[in-house]
Amino acid sequence: MNALFARHALLPEGWRGDVLVEWDARGALTRVQPQAKAPIGVPRADYVVPGMVNLHSHAFQRALGGLTEKAGDGPDSFWTWRDLMYRFAAHITPEQVEAIAAQLFSECLRHGYTSLCEFHYIQRDPQGALYARPAEMAERVAAAGQGTGIGLTLLPVLYSYSGFGEQALKLEQARFRTDAETVLRIVEALAPLRSGQLEVGAAPHSLRAAGIDQVRELAAALPAGRPLHIHIAEQQGEVRQSLDFSGRRPVEYLLENVGVDARWCLVHATHLNDEEVRGMAASSAVAGLCPTTEANLGDGVFPLGDYLAAGGRWGIGSDSHVSQSPVEELRWLEYGQRLVHQRRNVAATPARRDVALNLWQDALAGGAQAAGRPVGLLAAGRRADLLVLDSAHPNLEGALESDVMGRLVFCGNDNLVRDVLAGGRWVVQGGRHMAQDTIARRYRQAINQLREVRA
């Protein structure tokens, strides 16, 4: 029997005791029963929580970790960081993409992400031609997902221009070039891979890289219910460029010209005015927040308090993967708000006072919506994705149920995730991924092959 008995489990209604969790061979939860009797022979755990959703990833950028932290001759920003990213993207092979993605996914799983949305924009070979199989690169990411066990939402990217006003792509962007027709071909090619563990949507890269007519075309042609993600309003420079081009700020322009709804994830959306905050919240789209990357790039701080007051939905992603920990993303999110507003416990309301619990549950809900997959809750019919916390760790010593999430999110830097079930498979046990050594060896080979790019 595929089952686990939890002394304490975080269910949709909150913490419950003596919970029997069962799942089927397809990786779906079939029974989540509180106040149950522990069956003989069923493994037991003290604290169980739903696995987190990572709603924004560029897997190949894991290879850049720590390599962009040397100052240039002038002020450094997102735009100077992008130069090194382009150099990696110019050289990377399908085999290297798979190896790097597998390393990333195994790390994400070990830290508590059980699902990930891959915003995938390297579609062409180094000469700028499509591969014989148009979805070659995306298929490599899918293979890494299958091999590691993480649930995936693949998002082939629409990337046609280098700036607002349909400016021609630069040479270093040639591997990213697609139009709506090409993206839809890739989506169709990936269709046989769709399963309980893999969904396929699409992503206009940004309003800089996709014209508004292209965005409408892609959104209209993508099969109903599939997720759509877009980078937007990440930097002040982007906002100025949008105003110069259209007279509208990026989120304002998108909301006015595209039918943004619940299948959309607006990634970053860092720089919003009050009207955009209200409009974005009213659209039912998800704000895709990536605090460690946004901090690393000096992007700015999302207006979380105003957005929550407007009823906005949100989730977290690791984006450029300077961190692979959902705990760090959530901690940065709340701490950034505290620094801006000079007060504590920003993600609390009179009715919901547990900040860590609010952060975890809201990120789960927004992440599940952005992923377009039945994840984010321990409930029958959802994917069997859960984390067993290390109850032997000192940070959980003597913890009451009401203490657990606060200790997980805000106490120390040790990883409290001991075991991970993803899609009904135990992929992490005792803090180690099932294929950790093999994955690490292949990753080291890929990095050594790319070493000349670091110069």
N, C-alpha and C positions, 0 to 999 in steps of 0.2 A: 504494500500500500504506500502511495506517495503522500506522506503526512508528516506533520510537525505539531507538537504540543507546546504551547507557549504559556508560561506563567503570567506574563503580561504582554499584550499585543495592542498596538495602536490601530484601532478600527475607525471607520468614518465617524462614528459617534463619540470617539475618544478612547482612552485607555480602558481595556477590559481584561478580566482575569480568567485564567484556565481556558485558553482558547485553542480549540482543535482546528487546524488548517489542513485541508486536503486539496489535491490537484490531480488532474488527469494526465494521460500520456501526451496530450497535445500542449501541455503547459498552461492550462487554464485552471483557475481556482474553482472547485466544485462545492466546497463547504468551508465556512468560517463560523464556527460555533463557540460563543463564550460560555462560561460556566459548564464546561464539559468535563467528563471523566477521562483521565489519561489512559488511552488504550495500551495494553501490554506490547512492548517492543517498538513503540513509536519514539523517535528521538525527541528530546526536550530542550527547551531554551528558556532563558529567563526574560529577556526583553527582545521583542520583535517589532520592527517598523517597516512600512512599505518602502521599497527601493525608489530612489530619486530618479527623475527624468532630467537629462541634460539636453536642453532644447536648441543649443547652438554650438556646432563644432566644425572646425576645419582641420581634419585629422593630420594632414601632412605638416601642419605648423608645429606639431609636437617636436619636430626635429630642430626647430629654431630656439628651443628653450634656453634662456640664459645667454644667447649669442648677440643680443641687440642692446646690451646694457653698457655700452661704451659711448661716451658723448662724441658728437661730431664737431665740426668747426663752428657751426651756428646752432640756433635753438633746435632741439629735437622734438619730434611730434609723430603722430600717426603716419604722416606722409614720408618722413625719413625712415621710419621702421619698415614701411612698405617696400622700400628699395631692396632690402635684404630678403624679404619674403619672395619678391619676384625672382631673385637669383636662385633661390631654392626651387621655386616652381619651374624654372626654365630647364633644370637638369633632371628632375626626379622621374624615375621609371615606374611602370605599373607594379613591378615586383617590390620596389622600395616603398611605394604607397601602401601596399598590403602589409609589409613588415612594420612600418611606422604606425599604421592604424591599429594593428594587433597589439603593439606595445601600449598605445594610448588606451585602447578599450580595456585591456587587462588592468591597467592602473585605475581607470574610472570604476570598474567593477569592484576592485579592492577597497575603494574609498566610498562606495555606496551608490553609484549610478548604475541602474539596471537597464536603462533605456537611453538612447542618444539620437539626436537629429543631426545628420551630416549634411551641411551646406556645402555641396560638392561642386567645385568650379574648375578643376583641371580636367578638361574633356579631350584635348588634342595631344598629338605627339610633339616632340621638341621642334619639329619643322612646321607646326601649325596645321597639320592634316588630321582629320578624324581617323581614329583607329579602324581597322577592318570591322571590328565589332564596335559600333558607336558607343556602347556602354562599357567598354573595356575597363576604364578607370573606376567607374562606379561599381562594377562587378568585383573588382579587387577589394574595395571597401566592404562590400557585402560578404565576401569570403572571410575577411578579417572578423566581421561581426559573427558569422556563423562559427568560426573557429574558437572565438573567445566566449561566446554565449550571450553577448549583450543584445538587447532588442534594438532595432534600427528603424529610423525613418530616413530614407535617402531622398535628397532634395537636389536634383540636377539643376544647375544654375543658368539662367538667361543672362548673357554678358556680351553686349554688342558694341558698346561705346566706352570712351575713356573719360567722358565728362558730360555735363548738361548740354543740351542742344545737339546731341548726336555727334559729338566729336569723334574722329577716327581713333581706333585703338592704337596704342603704342606697340612697338615691336615686342616688348617684354610681356605684353598681355595676349600674345597670339595663341597661347595654349588654352586660354579661357573662352575663346570666341564661339558664341552660339547665337542663334536667333530662335524665335518661338518654335518654328518647325523642327529644328534640330533637338531642342529640349524635349519636345513631344515624342520624337523618335526614340530618344534615350529612355523616356518614361515607358514607352511601349515595349522596348527591349528588356526592361527590368520587370515587366509584368509577371513573367513566370516565377520570379523569386518571391513574390508577395506571399506572406504567410502570417501566422500569429506572431511571429518574431520580426517581420519586416514589412513596412509600408513604404510606398513611393509617392511623393508629392513633387513639388517644383519650387523654384526660388528665383524670381527676378533679383539680380544681385543688389541693385540699388537704383535710385532714380538717376544717378550719374551714369550707370552702365546699361540701362534699359529705358527706351522711350516709353512714354505713357501708353501709346497705342499698342506697343508690344506687350506691355503688362496686361492690358485689357484682353488682348488676344489669347495670351497664355492662360489667364484666369478663366476665360470662357471655355477654352478647349480642354482643360484638365478635367478628368473624370470627377463627377460630383462627390463632394465630401473629402477630397484629398487636400492635405495641408499645403498652404502657400506661405513662404517666408520671404522677408526682404530686409536688408540693412537700411536703416533710415536715421537721419538726424544724429549721426554718431559724433560729428565734430562741428565746431563753429564754422570752419571753412566751408563745409558742405551746406550749412544753412545760408551763408552769404552767397554761395554760387547758385543755390536754388532761387533766392530772392532776385539775383541779377538776371536769371534766365526767365522766370515765370511770374515774378512779383509775389510769389507765395513761398512760405516756409515749407520744408519737405513733407512733414506730416499733413499740414494743411492742404498742400497740393494733391497728395495721394488720396486723402479723404474726399476731396471735391471731385476727383476724376475717376476713381475706381470704387466699385462696390465692396468696400472693406467690411468683412463680417467675421464670424467666429472661426472660420478656417484659416484666417490670417495670423501670422506672428510677425510683429514689427520689432525687429532686432535692434537693440540699443535704445533708439528713440530718446537719446540723452537730453537733447536740447528742445524743449517744448515751451510754448507760451500757455497761458491759462486756458484759452479756447481749444488749443490742440489737446491738452490734458483731458478736457471734458469730452471732446469729440472722439478721441481714441478710446476712452473708457466706454462711451455709449455705443461704439461699433461692435463691442464684444470680442474684438481682437485681443491677442495676448501680447503684452510687452515682454520681449526677450532680453533679460538683463544679464550682463556678464561682468560683474563688478571687478574681478581680478584683472581681466584684460582691459577693461575701461580705465582702471587705475594705472595699469602698466603703460598704456598708450597716452595717458594724460587727457582722456576724452572729456571727462566731466562727471557730474553726479546726477542721476535720474531723480526727478521730483516725486519720490515715492509717496510721501505723506499726502500731497494733493491728489495723486492718482488713486490711492486707496480711498480717500474721502469721496471720490467720484465713482467708486465702485469698480475700478479697473482690475483686470486680470493680468497676472504676470507669472513668469517662470524664470529659471536660471540656466545659464549655459557656461561652458568653459572656453569657448571661442578659440583663442590662440594657444590655450593649454599651458599658460604659465602656472596653472594649478589644475589638478585633476580631482579636487575635493569639493563636494557640495557644501560641506561644513564651512570651508573657507569662503565660498561664494556668498553664502547666507550671512556669515559673520561680517564680511566686507560690506554687504548691502546695508545691514543695520548700523554698523559703525560709521559708514560714510554719512548716513543720515544724521547720526548723533553729532558728528563734527559740523555739519552744515547748520543744523538747527540749535546746537548747543543745549541739547536735552537728551534724556535717556528714553529707551523703550518706545521708539517711534512706531514700530509695527505692532502697536497695541491699540485696542479700542476699549470703551467701557464694558462691552460684552465679551471681549476676547483679550484677556490680560496676559496670557502666557506668550511672550514674544517668540521664543524659539519654536513652540508648537504652531503658532500662526505662520511663521516663515516656512516651516516644513510642509504644512498642509496646503498653504496657498501655492507654493512652488510646485507641489505635486499636481494640484488641480490645473494650473496653467500649463505645466509641462505636458500633462496627458492630452490636453486640448491641442496644443501645438504639435504633438507627435502624431495625432490622428490614430492613436492606438488605445485599446482598453487597458490602461495601466493606471497607476497612481493611488489605488485603494486596495486594502485587503478585504475583498468582497467577492462572492461567487460571480463568475462570469468575467472577472478581470484576469489579466495575466498573473501567473504565479511568480511574482517578483517581490522578494522580501530580504531584509537584512536582520541577521542575528547579532546583537551587540555583545561585546565582551564584558559580561557581568563580573568577571574576576579582576577587571582593571580598577585601580584605585579611584578613578574618576566616577565610577558607578557604585562605589562602596556605600552601603546604607541608603541608596537612593529610593525615595518614594516614586510612585508613578508620575506624580506631578513634577518631579525633579529631573526626570530622565532626559527630556529634550533640551532643557537648559544646560545640562552637563554635556550632552552630545555636541551642541552648537557652540557654546560659549566657554567651555572649560578646557584649557590646555591645547596642545598641538598633536597629541597622540591620536592615531586612527582607532576609534572604538568599534569599527566594523570587524567582526570575527568571521562570520560565514555569510555567503551571498547565494540566494536562489534566484535565477533569472530564467523566465520561461519554463519553469519546472525543472531546471537543471541546477545542481549544486556546482557552481563554477568557482567559488572561493571557499576554502575551508581552512580554519586556523590562520587566517590572514594572508594566505597564499593562493594565487590563481592556479587552476588545475594544470595549465601548460606554461607556467611562468618562466621556467628556465629556457625552454625551446623558443618561446616568443622573444625573450631578452637576447638570445644568441642571434636570431635573425635581425633584430633591431640593430644590434651592434654592427653587423655586417653592412646593413644599409647605410648607417651613419658613416662608417669608414669609407664607403664608396662615394659619399657626398662631401668628404672632408675638404676638397678643394674649394667648395662653395663658401666655406667659412672664412677664407682668407680676406 
